[in-house]
Amino acid sequence: MTNITQDRILILDFGSQYSQLIARRVREAGVYSEMYAYDMSIEDIKAFNPKGIILSGGPESVHEEGSPRAPEIVFNLGVPVLGICYGFQTMSEQLGGKVEAGDVHEFGYAEINITHQDALLSKVGDEKNQSQVWMSHGDKVVRLPEGFSVTSSTPSCPYASASDETRKFYGVQFHPEVTHTAKGTELISNFVHIICGCGNAWNSENIIELRIKQLQEQIGDQKVLLGLSGGVDSSVVAALLHRAIGDQLTCVFVDNGLLRLNEGDQVMQMFAENMGIRVIRADAEQRFLTALAGVTDPEAKRKIIGREFIEVFAEEARKLDGVKFLAQGTIYPDVIESAASKQGKAHVIKSHHNVGGLPDDLAFELVEPLRDLFKDEVRKLGVALGIPHHMIYRHPFPGPGLGVRILGEVKKEYADILRLADDIFMQELRASGWYDKTAQAFAVFQPVKSVGVVGDGRRYAWVIALRAVETVDFMTARFAHLPYELVDKISTRIMNEIKDVSRVVYDVSSKPPATIEWE
Ligand code: XMP
């Protein structure tokens, strides 16, 4: 088997909000890449053995005291280097050029004029040698280092891009990694393929083949336990492990009674029946509802649901003999973010030997086959592994489930009503094509009664709120502007088909100041 991570690109992160996107774009181009903090050690850089290095953008100015610099070895390894925005500025300064503080921050679309087409800008310009890019910078390079030539400019930025083709050093002031840069994908592909000479072995089929081999080596003939939730990450881990080790895998699916309509049955059908995976279903609805009785505070509810989950999972785990490994669906952004928040920088891989929260007597070794993959890569893997598209491209569903979508105290009666309403909402979103146009949508149970009229009678029943949002990062969101006809159809169906609902409202709050969930 070819070594699919042999051609690898190192990304040194100077803290730009777009840094992760660079790694994703490189991988989309079929080349393995990893991102580390800019002050990665010389030994680690050498050990990584990159075919090329990308210096990311960053929020600082090279004129600020103590502002970050690229390790000198980056320019002495003999591999191509691409500096993006701040990365271009520090590269210029470190190699003898000059950077000046700009009086104005240039932010937004710009049109570059390509004056010299090097390998990086191959097929980037149109017939007039122009191309639309996304700029976001204050400082700019005003004198290039020796050996560099300008390759493009804009009216306000004389060195929008430049290169030293002998040493294979390239710099761009704009951001090729964001989709606003029209030919960004081509530019990154030029760098990794034409300039660095990487192949394109990083694709789903090869990743699956590699992962299966690695899992077989790591696990041997031992047994593995996996908490299966039906979400994308744990589903892909289940499918991957099943291919790698077959019956050595046991999954535990905890049905907490706070799932969507028929979800438990669907998970069992998909994994146990269709794929032949050994899945233990722990029906714990009653237990969760008992623990939640009388509790109204959202954070208290979250804690109880989390605690009960661990207890149920641990009980099931204790019933199994000789399990050595616990599999988890950790993905690369979890790894980067948790390292960043702890260390103030990008990426420190730690291996740990237990999962947060499990009791000490259950000391498993971890198996995390998605730990170096982005969500979009995980999804592609899932499709390639035969998991149906609708499961892989589902809206996120929070761990506490309907527990935080029933305001205040959670009761089975409320959960049953909410499940029906949510199901009607989802059916109509899918039928109208709006499911894929929204990032997350769900119904929320309001524990208040409202008067309605049915035929000649009066109805005094519950209120359901509908929530649908558009967002990319879930940090900010705007309420989805669903067509009124669609909202009309959904609300009519909910009130007609569920006798316990007398009123439907649509949530028109954006985040901030509102959150996406109601609790
Ligand atoms: P908010 O409500 O904070 O939600 O705007 C942002 C995203 O996080 C999800 N969310 C949760 N996910 N456990 C989870 O696993 C939770 O307790 C939780 N609370 C919110 C929410 O669904 C949205 O996608």
Boltz pocket constraint, residues with backbone or C-beta under 6 A from the ligand:
constraints:
  - pocket:
      binder: B
      contacts: [[A, 302], [A, 396], [A, 397], [A, 398], [A, 399], [A, 400], [A, 440], [A, 474], [A, 511], [A, 514], [A, 515], [A, 516], [A, 517], [A, 518], [A, 519]]
      max_distance: 6.0
